[in-house]
Structure formats: C-alpha cells, structure tokens
Amino acid sequence: MLFFCGHFNIAMSPLVSPRVFSEMEVARHCTKYSCWVLLGTKVYDVTGFLRMHPGGEALILHRSGNDVSLEMEGPPHRHSENARRWMEQYYIGELDTDSNADETQTVRERRKTQEHTVDEEPSPLSKCSQVDLDTDLVDWRKPLAWQVGHLGEKYDTWVHQPVDRPIRLFGNEFLEASTKTSWYMVPAVWMPLVFYLSWYCYTTLALETTRLFASTGNRPNHISVSLSLSLASQPIHAFPHVQSSRYLYPVSVPPPPSPDYSVLVHKYSFPLIFIMGMVMWTFIEYCIHRFVFHMRPPAHNYYLITIHFLLHGQHHKSPYDGSRLVFPPGLASVVVGSFYLLLTKAFPETLGVSLFVGGLFGYVVYDMTHYYLHYGSPQRNTYLYSLKAYHVKHHFEHQRAGFGISTTLWDHPFNTVIPEQTF
C-alpha cells in the first residue's frame, strides 16, 4: 500500500505484499521530481528526502536508479543504524530482474492502484512512516506528551530513533498550535527589535555619557576626624597636625590614593560590542543545547522525561518536522527577557543593551541556521555544507556530541567534537 503524507515520504504498509518493479521502470525515476534508488533488490522512493540529505541533492540524483549499497557502507561515509532505519520509511517495493518491461505495470496503472488503495485506508496518519502502531512503545494515534513519561529507562533509546512523520503533542488545539512556528516568524518578530535597539544604542553612545568603571561619586580631598578631649590619651605635642581648641581637636588626615577611573564607551565601539554579544550567544547556545536540551532525565521521573520531550526530545524523534524547527517567539520571550535584565544589571545600561542586541541577533542567526541545516541544500565545499553534515551526524549517530549549531567553536575546548569518519 502506498500513501503520500504532505512533504513526508511514501511508505508501504507492512501488511501488504511488496510491489514489483522492473529495472527499466526504476531507471526512469531519475529526476528531483521523482527519484528512486536501489538497496540490493529493494526499491526506495527518496524524492522527499533529496533536500534533507546532508550531502546534497546531487549525490543522490547522480545515483538514481542504481544500487547504493556501496555508498551506504562507505567510504567516504558509513551510514549509521539510525540512517538505515530511516531509509526503510521510503521503501516502496522489490526489483524483479527476471520480468520483461512489457509485463510490468505501467506507471499510470500503478498510480490508479495507489489512489484506490489510499481511498480505502481508514487511518492515513498511521502510514506516514514505518512505525508499527501495534508494537511501538507509544500510541501514535494519541497525543504523545502525556505518554512518553511512562517509558522510563526505555525513553532515551526510543527518542533517539528518528522517524519521518508528524508528532501530535497535545489533544487541545490551542496548546498544539502554540508548539508550532513557521521559520519566518522568528525574523519577523525579533529583527525589528534588533534594528531599533541597535539604533538606540548607537545614538546613546554618541552622547558620550556612557563610561565603563566610572567613579560612583566625588571623594573629599581630606578626611576630618573629631577627637573628644576626654578620649585623648596622648599629650598634645604627640599630634603635630592637631590645632588646639578648648574641647575638640579637628584632625586633617590625607586621603589614600583613589583607585577610581573611567573609560569612555565610544559610539564607534558599538560594532565590536555587538559582535561580542553574538559570540556570547554562541556560548549560551552551546550550554543550553548540551546541559538543558540533552540532559538525561532520571528514568523514574515522569515529569522530567515529559519536560525533556517537550523541550527537545520531540525534535530528535521527528527531526524533519518543519513546524517545530524554530523556537516559538512567545516562549522565547521569557528567556530573552531574562537575559536582558541580567545584562542591564551587570553592566551600564547602554553597554548591557548593546551586548544584548548582539546576542539577540545571534539567536536569530542560530534559529535560521538550524532550519536551513534541516531543509537547505548547501553547495559542496562550503561552510554550511560541512555544518549540515555535522548536525545530521548529531541527530543520527552522535547524540552526546556536536552541540554547536551555528558554529562548532565551543565543541573544541569542551571536547564534544564529533569524530571524523573512520573505517
């Protein structure tokens, strides 16, 4: 049984006998609009995966209609068990090398058969992937948010076995919609704030009133100390600076050297502060991804498992769910507001806002980069090409490494770099 599911794959029900295709018919599907490949005698329609492939569309199109068994084994890249499991979702039938082309069903006849079969299927959502609804650890026909907490020690293994199908988190339509965000909402919401705050910081710095480590006030040029005559235990000639009085002896003591100094934050330093804010964000991005998103919730704690799944686990379970690749602005505003308050309290206001706006722009770059790494097709030998391959390895092979998204900078000092492929 064949079924189309949105931008996802064609999947065949395991209850239906596989269809048989001739070599000639498989060879016809060699364009980006219809791309089939062979793995031994198995036939796969990978049209929906072309844009997602970390090596780019061209690598698959160049091998369309052919056996890719050698490429799966490597070199240059040995595909992981998760990648092989993922490929099974695109399985559509078997290769019949003994049959003649005339004896094979035509494409038009097959399409009619497919359409007829789909019409008879009562639950189309269940055919979006090879998930077995009867044996899987969760019931995919119900919202998953309240189920995953019961997986216990099986949760970590289950969540890192990705599938290419949509996830329903909540039964309530409003809650479900609040977890989904189109990629363009991120720049639409945050970039106007970036432009405004950048203008505000630059014009405020131009007033030359922002100083770093400025003095908190003027110190007196001497310290006056009043000594009561009744407390004086030494003869008056012991104090050469004391001026005699009947009852009091005012003493003028030279002040200690003042350590106060100030540095003017010039308007031309704003670009540098802005960049420092972006670099600061890359470190925050790394820490959140590693220590929050990839925490290992205790197997006995239902609530921590549920929170982890809502924060990041659902993304690893369904990494190509386009509606959940960027953070919803409503929830992001809580984190953004917290960092704003922290920076403006730790630094002079204009300097803190300058760092903040650079970090905010870094966050927008991060979310856009993350979306592109999942759905973009960067050219070979470019930075984004290598970054896409790096991030895909994080999803399919090395979930405990490769925490950098927009850059791998912080993976190096913290020893979480994904190792090079070895054979």
Stockholm file with secondary structure:
# STOCKHOLM 1.0

chainA/1-423         MLFFCGHFNIAMSPLVSPRVFSEMEVARHCTKYSCWVLLGTKVYDVTGFLRMHPGGEALILHRSGNDVSLEMEGPPHRHSENARRWMEQYYIGELDTDSNADETQTVRERRKTQEHTVDEEPSPLSKCSQVDLDTDLVDWRKPLAWQVGHLGEKYDTWVHQPVDRPIRLFGNEFLEASTKTSWYMVPAVWMPLVFYLSWYCYTTLALETTRLFASTGNRPNHISVSLSLSLASQPIHAFPHVQSSRYLYPVSVPPPPSPDYSVLVHKYSFPLIFIMGMVMWTFIEYCIHRFVFHMRPPAHNYYLITIHFLLHGQHHKSPYDGSRLVFPPGLASVVVGSFYLLLTKAFPETLGVSLFVGGLFGYVVYDMTHYYLHYGSPQRNTYLYSLKAYHVKHHFEHQRAGFGISTTLWDHPFNTVIPEQTF
#=GR chainA/1-423 SS CEECCTTSCCEECTTSCCEEECHHHHHHCEETTEEEEEETTEEEECGGGTTTCTTCHHHHHTTTTSBCHHHHHCSSCCCCHHHHHHHGGGEEEEECSSSCGGGSCCHHHHHHHHHHHHHHCSCGGGGSSSCCTTTSSSCTTSCSTTTGGGGGGGHHHHHTSCCSSCCCCCSSHHHHHHTCCCTTHHHHHHHHHHHHHHHHHHHHHTTTCCEETCCSSCCCSSEEEEEEGGGCCSCGGGCTTCCCCSSEEEEEECCCCCCCCCEECCGGGHHHHHHHHHHHHHHHHHHIIIIIITCCCCTTCHHHHHHHIIIIIHHHHSTTCGGGSSCCHHHHHHHHHHHHHHHHHHSCHHHHHHHHHHHHHHHHHHHHHHHHHHHCCCCTTSHHHHHHHHHHHHHHTCTTSCCCSSCSGGGTTTTCCCCCCCC
#=GC SS_cons         CEECCTTSCCEECTTSCCEEECHHHHHHCEETTEEEEEETTEEEECGGGTTTCTTCHHHHHTTTTSBCHHHHHCSSCCCCHHHHHHHGGGEEEEECSSSCGGGSCCHHHHHHHHHHHHHHCSCGGGGSSSCCTTTSSSCTTSCSTTTGGGGGGGHHHHHTSCCSSCCCCCSSHHHHHHTCCCTTHHHHHHHHHHHHHHHHHHHHHTTTCCEETCCSSCCCSSEEEEEEGGGCCSCGGGCTTCCCCSSEEEEEECCCCCCCCCEECCGGGHHHHHHHHHHHHHHHHHHIIIIIITCCCCTTCHHHHHHHIIIIIHHHHSTTCGGGSSCCHHHHHHHHHHHHHHHHHHSCHHHHHHHHHHHHHHHHHHHHHHHHHHHCCCCTTSHHHHHHHHHHHHHHTCTTSCCCSSCSGGGTTTTCCCCCCCC
//
